[in-house]
């Protein structure tokens, strides 16, 4: 003891790498990706219906919470012959400690993404007769995922019947 003066040096060179985990083979048959309606994202819902008390993963510490999530290869509906078709869903880890692990040997699942409903509505509009069926009403759009970068342009509405507009001063608006 008295012959030495101890000096502590902190080192920042240590690296902790994520641990590799696998899906329990007994659970593989109970994992499915669920089909869904387009929502502007590529997030897929993964459902695990494993028997009670069957661990999903091999290699996760008991105190850690790690779940499965899924990602479609694209955020868009995939079509073949005008019909939506199944597309690949890649499994990934989710949950508070997911970043501590790397999933290896996970199967690729598939699920179908179907188109979302998009509603375009002509709105009521009024104008003095000017010899045209043009309307200055702004078409109402609902169901569009603008946050995902989706947009729609060039929408117009017109008065349905030029003769009725001229004769009666009123008419229905329609989309063109």
PyMOL commands that set and color helices and strands:
alter all, ss='L'
color gray80, all
select helices_A, chain A and resi 28-30+98-100+146-148+162-168
alter helices_A, ss='H'
color red, helices_A
select strands_A, chain A and resi 19-23+31-34+36-37+43-48+57-58+67-72+79-80+83-84+86-94+101-103+109-114+119-121+140-142+157-159+173-175
alter strands_A, ss='S'
color yellow, strands_A
deselect
rebuild
show_as cartoon
